[in-house]
Structures are given as structure tokens and as C-alpha cells.
Amino acid sequence: MALVSVIHGPNLNLLGTREVSVYGRQTLPEIEAELASAAIELGLELECYQSNHEGGIVDRVQSLRGRADVLILNAGGYTHSSVAIRDAVAAIAPEIPTLEVHLSIPEAREAFRQHSLLAGVVRGRIEGLGGLSYLLALHAASRLIADRG
């Protein structure tokens, strides 16, 4: 069974209570429950991981080599600042395509959020749809896996 790994970055553990006007009221456990249900329907194995620590995310990305088929990554604020996470994603590509996910639209927010260091190394990006962004990324992951054959 194909494995899709989902990595949530810093502060995403606070979803549902943090800046609800931007991120909504859906919690991370609720998003993960929806993903788990959809993964079953799509015939995918799913693993989720959240860390507020850059090194933890880098270690997790590196651990996917030889295990995962697709990575869904919401690097949170590290999207705009972490060369280390970018380099880890580049190191697993193209073997493991990465889909960048954002709950909001970074380009519609503060200037410092308008540049993604990940943009050059990810396969695609889904943003601005709250928790639905993750579900759409999971469907895209399923298609990438099927197309790979």
C-alpha cells in the first residue's frame, strides 16, 4: 500500500484557537481525522507528524527516503525562512514528490510571507482553502501515485 506522509510545521498544533479569522476553527486532530478517512477511501496508508522544531521536520523529511510515496508538507512559518527544510525536500525529490499546503493564501498576507523557499523544489502547491487544502493534496497525492504506476 502506498504511503503518504503529512508533515505539519510550527504552531499548527494550535489550530482552532490561533488566529481563527485566518486559519479557521478546525483543529489539527479534526483535519487529521478527515485525512485518515479519505486515505482509507483512496486505499492509501497515511502518517501524520507535527513539530514546532525545524530540525525535527528536517529529520522527518529525511526519514521518508525508501518509505514514502508522496509528502504533503505545511511548513508553516518555515516556508519563508528555512533553507534546511528546503534542502531536505530537494534531497528526497524526485523520488518522493512533495505537495506544499497552506490553509491561508500567503501572498495575500504580510510581505514576509509572500515568498516560499519551497516553491522551487515542490511538485505542487494548494492553498487558501483551510483544511480542505490538505484533502485536495491527498487526492493529488493519490493521482501522482496512480500515474507513477
N, C-alpha and C positions, 0 to 999 in steps of 0.2 A: 504494500500500500504506500502511495506517495505521501511524503511528509512535507507539510507547510509549517514553517516556524514563524511565529509572530513575536516581534520584539517591540516593547513599549518603553520609551525613554523617560526622562525625568519629569516628575510632577504628574504623570498620567495616573498614578495611584490616587490622586486627589479628584479625579473626575467625578462630577455630580455635585461637588461642593465648591470647586475652584472656578471662578470667573464664568458662572453659568450663562451669562449673556454671550460669551464667546464659544464655550465648549459644551453647553447644554447640561441637562440634569442626569443624563445616562452615566452610570458608574462603569468603571473598568470591569468589575465582575459581570455586570449585565452585558457589556459588549462581548466579553469572552464567552459567555453562555450562548449568545446568538451565534458566534463564530463556531462554537463546538457543535451546535445543532446543524448549522449549514454544512460543516465539514462532513458530518455523518451522511447527510443527503447527497453530497458530492463524492462520497467514497474516498475521502482524504483523512489522513492522520494529521492531527493538529497539536502543536505545543505552543504555549504562550509563556512569555518571560517579561518581567518589568524590572528595570533598575534605574535608580537615580544617579548611578555612578558610571562615568564614561568608560573606565577600564572594564567594568562588568559587562557592558554592552560589547566592547571590543572582544573580550574573551568569548562571549556567547556567539557572536558572528563567526569567529574563527572556528568554534567547535562544530559548526554546521557542515564543514567540509566532509564529504563522503557520507553524510547522513540525510541532509535535507534536499528537497527538490526546488523549493521556492522560499524566499524570505520576504515577509511583509514587515516593513520597518517604519515605525513612527519614532523618529529620534528626538522628537520634541525640540527643545531649545538647542540641542547639539546639532541639529540640522544646519544651523547657521554658523557654528563655531568649531566643530570637531573634525580636524584633519585626520585624527586617528580612526574615528568611525568610518569616515570616507575611505581611508586606505584599507581598512578591514573588509568593507563591502567590495572594493575593487579587487582584493585578493581572492575572493570566492567567485567572482564573475569571470567568464560567463557560465561556468558550471552550475551556479545557483543564482538564477535571476532574482533581483531584488525589486520589490514594488514599494515605493515611498508613499506613505499615507499621512494625511493631516486632517484633523477634524475641522479646522477653520481654513481660510484661504490666506496663507502667509503674505502674499503680495498685497492684500487689502489691509494689512495691519502696519505696525511700526516699520520704519525704514530698515532697521537691522534684521528684520525677519524676511526681507524681500529677496534674499539670495540663499539658495540651497547649495551647500558644498557637496551634497549627494547627487545633484542633478546630472553630473557627467558620468556617474557610474551605475545608476539605477536603470532598470528596464522600462519603468513607467511610474506615473505619479497620479494618485487620486486624492482629491482634497475638497474641503468645503461642505461636506455632507454629514458632518457629525459621525456617529457610529456607523452609519451606512457606508462611509468611506472604507471601513475595514471589510464589510461584507462584499462590497464590489471588488475589492482587492482579492478576496478569497475566490470569488468567481473567476477573476482574471488569472489567478494562480492555477486554478483547475484547467483553464483553457491552455495556458502555457505548457502544463504537464501533458495534456492530451495531444497538443500539437508536436511535442517532442517525440511522442510515440514510445 
